[in-house]
Amino acid sequence: MSGRQTLFGVELDPLTMDQTVERCLEAVRDGRQLEIGVVNAAKLVNMRRDERLAKAVSGCDLVLADGQAVVWAGRVLKAPLPERVAGIDLFLRLLAEAETAGVSVYFLGAKEEVLEEMVRRVAARFPGLKVAGHRNGYFDDSEQAGIADAIAESGAQMLFLGMTSPKKEIFTAAYGERTGARVVHGVGGSFDILAGITKRAPAIWQRWGLEWLYRVLQEPRRLGRRYLTTNAAFLLMTARERFRLTPSTAPANRSH
């Protein structure tokens, strides 16, 4: 695929939300599989520490900037990305498009009670949506092949994974094709948000790149240290890369 931007050694697709949705619908129409990877500041930091995660994300057909900080870093490092394509916003857009086009979907992830509540709310919001099936995200690695086969048997054309990193990326890399789904999209904590378990940051917080802080304020003990350390690491990564890309201003040696 041409026109990708490279950021910290990772190739990203510089697409808008509308362009991404159209790519997904084309994949369903053409019977091709499209595995979607999304990256934010924390994931880009973790990809440097976790080779399996890095390989799984890089192997996706589309890699999108899920975090506003990634878009800003792209500008600073002369690898511009048109806009943030947040995983949850893409998820909701695809559900709406699937309802309209009669495309069937499958939900995999979250605790059973959270999943059930999300499915109930999704049915109320998108009453015409065809849900081929759903399963909670608590399973052993040994069960992955059987789960992929069950998804294939359901005939689902879009698969949404409400699981944490790197579990969702590793499942997609290993079994995405086996599921038979045309679009495979890892949506992280989106199931919890749609189920009303966690609240999403207001739009102004999102625009200022502070969605992470809003999450920390909701779960400070679980997320506080993690976000502060990964954000600091991301700023350092960006500064180092900027320094590396800046041409030296030292005068050249002149021979007399």
C-alpha positions in Angstrom: 0.0 0.0 0.0 1.5 3.3 -1.1 1.4 6.6 0.8 2.1 5.3 4.3 3.8 7.5 6.9 6.6 6.1 9.1 6.6 7.1 12.7 9.0 5.5 15.2 9.7 2.7 12.6 5.9 1.9 12.4 4.1 2.4 9.1 0.7 4.2 9.5 -2.0 4.8 7.0 -2.8 8.6 6.7 -6.5 8.2 6.4 -9.5 10.2 7.5 -12.4 8.5 9.3 -14.5 8.6 6.1 -11.8 7.0 4.1 -11.3 4.3 6.7 -15.0 3.5 6.7 -15.0 3.3 2.9 -12.0 0.9 2.9 -13.9 -1.4 5.3 -17.1 -1.4 3.3 -15.0 -2.1 0.1 -13.4 -5.1 1.9 -16.9 -6.5 2.7 -18.1 -5.9 -0.8 -15.0 -7.4 -2.5 -14.8 -10.4 -0.1 -11.3 -9.4 1.1 -10.1 -9.5 4.6 -9.0 -6.2 6.3 -7.3 -6.4 9.7 -7.3 -3.0 11.4 -4.6 -2.0 13.9 -4.8 1.2 16.0 -2.0 2.9 17.9 -1.9 5.5 20.6 1.1 6.8 22.6 1.1 3.9 25.1 0.9 1.3 22.4 3.8 2.8 20.4 5.9 2.7 23.6 4.9 -0.9 24.4 5.6 -2.0 20.8 9.3 -1.1 21.5 9.3 -3.4 24.5 7.1 -6.2 23.1 8.2 -7.8 19.8 5.1 -9.9 19.5 2.9 -6.8 19.8 5.0 -4.9 17.3 4.9 -7.7 14.8 1.1 -8.2 15.2 0.3 -4.5 14.7 2.7 -4.1 11.8 1.1 -7.1 10.2 -2.3 -5.4 10.0 -3.7 -4.2 6.7 -4.5 -0.8 8.1 -2.7 0.9 11.0 -4.4 4.0 12.2 -3.6 6.8 14.7 -6.1 6.2 17.5 -4.5 8.8 19.8 -4.3 12.6 19.4 -0.7 12.5 20.7 0.2 10.3 17.7 -1.2 12.9 15.3 0.8 15.7 17.0 3.9 13.6 16.9 3.4 13.0 13.2 3.3 16.8 12.7 6.5 17.4 14.8 8.3 14.5 13.0 7.2 15.6 9.5 5.1 12.5 9.0 1.6 14.2 8.9 -1.6 12.2 9.5 -4.8 13.9 8.5 -6.8 13.2 11.7 -7.2 10.9 14.7 -9.3 7.8 13.8 -10.4 6.8 17.3 -11.1 3.1 17.6 -14.5 3.6 19.4 -15.7 6.2 16.8 -14.7 3.8 13.9 -16.6 1.0 15.8 -19.8 3.1 16.0 -19.5 4.2 12.4 -19.1 0.6 11.2 -22.1 -0.6 13.3 -24.3 2.1 11.7 -23.0 1.1 8.2 -23.5 -2.6 8.9 -27.1 -1.9 10.0 -27.8 0.0 6.8 -26.1 -2.5 4.5 -27.3 -5.7 6.2 -23.8 -6.8 7.2 -23.6 -9.2 10.1 -21.3 -8.6 13.1 -19.7 -10.6 15.9 -18.6 -9.3 19.3 -15.7 -11.0 21.2 -14.5 -9.6 24.5 -15.2 -8.2 27.9 -16.8 -9.9 31.0 -20.0 -11.8 30.3 -22.3 -9.3 32.1 -20.6 -6.4 30.4 -20.9 -8.0 27.0 -24.6 -8.9 27.6 -25.4 -5.3 28.6 -23.5 -3.9 25.6 -25.3 -6.2 23.2 -28.6 -5.1 24.7 -27.8 -1.4 24.3 -26.4 -1.9 20.8 -29.7 -3.6 19.8 -31.6 -0.6 21.1 -29.4 1.8 19.3 -29.1 -0.1 16.0 -32.4 -2.1 15.9 -31.8 -3.4 12.3 -28.3 -4.7 13.0 -27.6 -8.4 12.4 -25.6 -9.8 15.3 -24.2 -13.2 14.2 -23.0 -14.0 17.7 -21.0 -12.9 20.7 -18.6 -14.4 23.3 -16.8 -13.0 26.4 -13.1 -12.4 26.3 -12.1 -14.7 29.1 -10.5 -17.8 27.5 -7.2 -19.7 27.4 -4.9 -19.6 24.5 -5.8 -23.2 23.8 -9.4 -22.2 23.1 -8.5 -19.6 20.4 -8.7 -21.9 17.4 -12.2 -23.2 18.4 -13.4 -19.6 19.0 -12.1 -18.6 15.5 -14.0 -21.6 14.0 -17.2 -20.6 15.8 -17.0 -17.1 14.4 -16.4 -18.5 10.9 -19.5 -20.8 11.4 -21.6 -17.8 12.4 -21.0 -16.2 9.0 -20.1 -12.8 10.6 -18.7 -10.3 8.1 -17.3 -7.9 10.7 -15.6 -9.0 14.0 -15.0 -6.5 16.8 -12.6 -7.5 19.6 -13.2 -5.8 23.0 -10.0 -7.0 24.5 -6.8 -5.4 25.9 -3.4 -5.2 24.2 -1.6 -7.3 23.3 -4.2 -10.0 23.5 -6.4 -8.6 20.7 -3.5 -8.0 18.4 -2.0 -11.4 18.9 -5.5 -13.1 18.4 -5.9 -11.1 15.2 -2.5 -12.0 13.9 -2.9 -15.7 14.6 -6.6 -16.3 14.0 -8.0 -13.3 12.2 -8.0 -15.0 8.8 -9.5 -18.2 10.2 -12.6 -16.3 11.5 -13.6 -15.6 7.9 -14.7 -12.1 8.9 -14.0 -9.5 6.3 -13.2 -6.7 8.7 -11.4 -7.5 12.0 -11.2 -4.5 14.4 -9.7 -4.5 17.9 -11.8 -1.9 19.9 -10.1 -2.3 23.3 -12.3 -0.9 26.1 -15.1 0.2 23.8 -17.4 -2.6 25.0 -17.2 -1.1 28.6 -18.1 2.3 27.3 -21.0 1.2 25.2 -22.3 -0.9 28.2 -22.1 2.2 30.4 -19.5 0.8 32.7 -16.9 3.5 32.0 -17.5 7.0 30.7 -15.8 8.5 27.6 -14.1 11.8 27.9 -16.0 14.8 26.6 -15.2 16.0 23.1 -13.1 19.0 24.4 -10.9 16.6 26.4 -10.5 14.5 23.2 -9.5 17.4 21.1 -6.8 18.5 23.6 -5.4 14.9 23.7 -6.5 14.5 27.4 -8.7 11.4 27.0 -6.0 9.4 28.9 -6.3 11.9 31.8 -10.1 11.5 31.9 -9.6 7.7 32.2 -7.0 8.1 34.9 -9.4 10.2 36.9 -12.0 7.4 36.7 -9.5 4.7 37.7 -6.5 6.4 39.3 -5.2 3.4 41.2 -5.3 1.1 38.2 -4.3 3.5 35.4 -2.4 6.4 37.0 1.1 5.1 37.1 0.8 3.3 33.8 -0.3 6.3 31.8 2.2 8.7 33.5 5.1 6.4 32.7 4.1 5.6 29.1 3.3 9.3 28.3 6.7 10.3 29.6 8.3 7.6 27.5 6.4 8.8 24.5 7.5 12.4 24.9 11.1 11.2 25.3 10.8 9.0 22.1 9.4 12.0 20.2 12.1 14.4 21.4 14.8 11.9 20.5 13.4 11.2 17.1 13.1 15.0 16.4 16.7 15.5 17.4 17.7 12.6 15.2 15.9 14.1 12.2 17.2 17.6 12.7 20.2 18.3 10.4 23.4 19.3 12.2 23.9 23.1 12.3 27.6 22.8 13.1 29.9 24.5 10.5 31.5 22.1 8.0 35.3 21.9 8.1 36.8 23.9 5.3 40.1 23.0 3.7 42.5 25.9 3.1 
